[in-house]
Amino acid sequence: MERGSRPEALSQPRGGKEPPNPVRQSVFAENRAFWGKIRCMPKQPAKQRIILVDDHEVVRLGLKSLLERHPQFDVVGEAASAREALEKTDALKPDVVVMDIRLPGTSGIEACEQIVEKHPNVKVIMLTSYAEDEMLFSAIRAGASGYILKQIGSDDLIKALEAVSRGEALLDPAVTQRVFQQVRRAVKEEEASAFAHLSQQEKHVLLLVSEGKTNREIAKQLFLGEGTVRNYVSSILSKLGVNNRAEAAAYAVEHNLREYISS
């Protein structure tokens, strides 16, 4: 090597730029790809935070063991009484409270009402061993989002929790028919009360009015004087709080008068 000359390996390339390093470029490319995947990964849904309330420890342990096998649920607390359930709900802010109806002291229904009033975003599922109508409707009035029997299968319980977590209301299939029967009964009672102030004869007159018959036609069919029919119609309008025959006829049809006429 001649004196004053520089080693070839240390010499700079023309232009002063370092030649591309394939190894370094490969590492950079892999890093970009990795962080790109991280940014594109879908956000995992938040777990549903659950409190279990039952005065029997074995029931709570069984429910907790079942729920812990499903990653979408997180049992954050347990309680053995209504008072404890209220305290745990205040402290832990769960998404769902699964609570037995029959608790020592304050009932689960009363606790449900207090929880829903204080924490309107918390869903309460009532658990019970018996399909009792009084308990069922009391739970619904208290604001429960679900009502299920303890005999429910594990898969159905998970589906129930998922449904309530989505904001759906849920009834155990074993009690659904009772609810519909009660609703139908309530509708019937409401319709019947619509004519409570009318005598049986006034109901007959109103029915014929709803069929579009004139006073003369009604008098002939019911064997009454036309003036008597006119008095009946005036009394009917007054009792129903309507202004004319057309409104009375519409009221009769809307409230199914025909079903409340004794033959």
C-alpha positions in Angstrom: 0.0 0.0 0.0 1.3 3.4 -1.0 2.0 5.9 1.7 -0.8 8.4 2.1 -3.5 6.2 0.5 -6.6 5.2 2.5 -7.8 1.7 2.9 -10.6 0.8 0.4 -13.0 -0.3 3.2 -12.7 3.0 4.9 -13.1 5.2 1.9 -16.4 7.1 1.5 -18.5 6.5 -1.6 -18.9 9.2 -4.2 -21.4 11.8 -3.1 -20.7 11.1 0.6 -23.8 8.8 1.0 -23.6 5.5 2.7 -24.7 2.5 0.5 -28.0 0.9 1.5 -27.7 -1.8 4.2 -30.0 -4.7 3.2 -30.0 -6.2 6.8 -31.0 -2.9 8.4 -33.7 -2.3 5.8 -35.2 -5.7 6.5 -35.3 -5.0 10.2 -37.0 -1.6 9.6 -39.6 -3.3 7.3 -40.3 -5.9 10.0 -40.8 -3.3 12.7 -43.2 -1.3 10.5 -45.2 -4.4 9.7 -45.3 -5.4 13.5 -46.5 -2.0 14.7 -48.9 -1.8 11.8 -50.5 -5.0 13.0 -50.7 -3.7 16.5 -52.5 -0.5 15.4 -55.0 -2.6 13.3 -55.8 -5.1 16.0 -59.6 -4.9 16.9 -60.3 -3.5 20.4 -61.4 -6.3 22.7 -64.9 -5.8 24.2 -65.0 -4.9 27.8 -65.8 -7.7 30.2 -69.2 -7.6 31.9 -68.6 -6.8 35.6 -70.9 -9.0 37.7 -71.9 -9.2 41.3 -73.5 -12.4 42.7 -76.0 -12.1 45.5 -77.3 -15.2 47.3 -77.4 -16.1 51.0 -76.3 -19.6 50.1 -72.5 -19.7 49.6 -72.7 -22.9 47.5 -74.9 -21.2 45.0 -72.6 -18.3 44.7 -69.6 -20.6 44.2 -71.4 -22.6 41.6 -72.4 -19.4 39.6 -68.9 -18.0 39.9 -67.3 -21.2 38.7 -69.6 -21.2 35.7 -69.0 -17.6 34.8 -65.2 -17.8 35.2 -65.1 -20.3 32.3 -66.4 -17.5 30.0 -63.9 -14.7 29.3 -66.6 -12.1 28.6 -67.6 -12.1 32.3 -65.8 -10.9 35.4 -67.2 -11.7 38.8 -66.1 -8.6 40.8 -68.0 -9.2 44.0 -70.3 -11.4 46.0 -73.0 -10.6 48.7 -75.1 -12.7 51.0 -77.7 -10.1 51.9 -79.6 -7.2 50.3 -77.7 -4.6 52.4 -74.4 -6.1 51.3 -75.5 -6.1 47.7 -76.3 -2.4 47.9 -72.9 -1.7 49.5 -71.0 -3.7 46.9 -73.0 -2.1 44.0 -72.1 1.3 45.3 -68.4 0.4 45.6 -67.8 -1.8 42.6 -70.1 -0.2 40.0 -71.0 -3.6 38.2 -72.8 -3.9 34.9 -75.0 -6.7 36.1 -76.2 -7.9 39.5 -77.5 -11.5 39.7 -79.6 -11.7 42.8 -81.8 -14.2 44.6 -85.3 -13.0 45.3 -85.5 -14.5 48.8 -82.8 -12.9 51.0 -82.7 -12.6 54.8 -84.1 -9.3 56.0 -84.7 -7.0 53.0 -85.9 -9.0 50.0 -84.1 -9.1 46.7 -87.0 -7.3 45.1 -86.6 -4.3 47.5 -82.9 -4.4 46.9 -83.5 -4.5 43.1 -85.7 -1.4 43.3 -83.1 0.5 45.3 -80.2 -0.5 43.0 -82.1 0.5 39.8 -83.2 3.8 41.3 -79.7 4.7 42.4 -77.8 3.1 39.5 -80.0 3.2 36.4 -77.3 1.7 34.2 -77.0 -1.4 36.3 -79.0 -4.4 35.1 -80.5 -6.7 37.7 -81.4 -10.3 37.0 -83.6 -12.0 39.6 -83.0 -15.6 40.5 -85.7 -17.8 42.1 -86.4 -21.4 42.8 -90.2 -21.1 42.2 -92.3 -19.5 39.5 -94.5 -17.5 41.7 -96.8 -14.9 39.9 -96.7 -12.4 42.8 -92.9 -12.5 42.9 -92.6 -12.3 39.1 -94.7 -9.2 38.7 -93.2 -7.6 41.8 -89.7 -8.0 40.2 -90.9 -6.5 37.0 -92.3 -3.5 38.8 -89.1 -3.1 40.7 -87.2 -2.7 37.5 -85.5 -6.1 37.1 -84.1 -6.7 33.6 -84.4 -10.5 33.9 -86.3 -13.1 35.8 -85.0 -16.7 35.6 -85.4 -19.9 37.6 -82.5 -21.5 39.3 -83.2 -24.7 37.4 -82.0 -23.0 34.2 -79.3 -24.8 32.2 -75.8 -23.3 32.2 -75.9 -22.4 28.5 -79.2 -20.7 28.9 -77.9 -18.7 31.9 -74.9 -17.5 29.8 -77.3 -16.5 27.0 -79.5 -14.7 29.5 -76.5 -12.7 30.9 -75.4 -11.8 27.4 -78.9 -10.7 26.4 -79.3 -8.5 29.5 -75.8 -7.0 29.0 -77.0 -5.9 25.5 -79.9 -4.1 27.1 -82.6 -6.7 26.4 -85.2 -7.7 28.9 -85.5 -11.4 29.6 -88.0 -13.9 31.2 -87.5 -17.5 31.8 -89.6 -19.5 29.3 -91.3 -21.2 32.2 -92.9 -17.9 33.3 -93.4 -16.1 30.0 -96.9 -17.6 29.5 -97.9 -16.3 32.9 -96.8 -12.8 31.9 -98.9 -12.9 28.8 -101.9 -14.2 30.7 -101.6 -11.4 33.3 -101.3 -8.8 30.5 -104.4 -10.1 28.8 -106.2 -10.2 32.1 -105.2 -6.6 32.8 -106.4 -5.5 29.3 -109.7 -7.2 29.9 -110.2 -5.5 33.3 -109.3 -2.1 31.8 -111.8 -2.6 29.0 -114.5 -3.8 31.4 -114.0 -0.8 33.6 -114.6 1.5 30.6 -118.3 0.5 30.9 -118.6 0.1 34.7 -120.9 3.1 35.0 -123.4 1.9 32.4 -126.4 -0.3 33.2 -126.9 -3.4 31.3 -129.7 -1.8 29.3 -127.5 1.2 28.5 -124.8 -1.2 27.2 -127.4 -2.7 24.9 -128.4 0.7 23.6 -124.8 1.7 23.1 -124.1 -1.5 21.2 -126.9 -0.7 18.8 -125.7 2.9 18.5 -122.2 1.6 17.5 -124.0 -0.4 14.8 -125.3 2.8 13.3 -129.0 2.3 14.3 -131.3 5.2 14.8 -133.3 5.8 18.0 -136.5 4.5 16.3 -134.7 1.3 15.2 -133.2 0.8 18.7 -136.7 1.3 20.3 -138.2 -1.3 18.0 -135.5 -3.9 18.6 -135.5 -3.4 22.4 -139.3 -2.9 22.7 -138.9 0.5 24.2 -140.4 3.9 23.5 -138.4 6.2 21.3 -138.3 8.8 24.0 -136.9 6.3 26.5 -134.2 5.4 24.0 -133.4 9.1 23.6 -133.0 9.4 27.4 -130.7 6.4 27.5 -128.5 7.9 24.8 -128.3 11.2 26.6 -127.3 9.3 29.8 -124.7 7.3 27.9 -123.1 10.4 26.4 -122.9 12.0 29.8 -121.4 8.9 31.6 -118.8 8.3 28.9 -117.9 12.0 28.7 -118.4 12.2 24.9 -120.2 14.8 22.8 -122.2 12.8 20.3 -123.3 9.4 19.0 -120.3 9.1 16.7 -117.9 9.5 19.6 -119.9 7.0 21.7 -119.9 4.5 18.9 -116.1 4.8 18.5 -115.6 4.4 22.3 -117.7 1.2 22.2 -115.7 -0.3 19.4 -112.3 0.7 20.9 -113.1 -1.0 24.2 -114.8 -4.1 22.7 -118.2 -3.5 24.2 -119.7 -6.6 22.5 -117.6 -8.9 24.8 -119.3 -7.4 27.9 -122.9 -7.7 26.9 -124.8 -10.3 28.8 -127.1 -12.4 26.6 
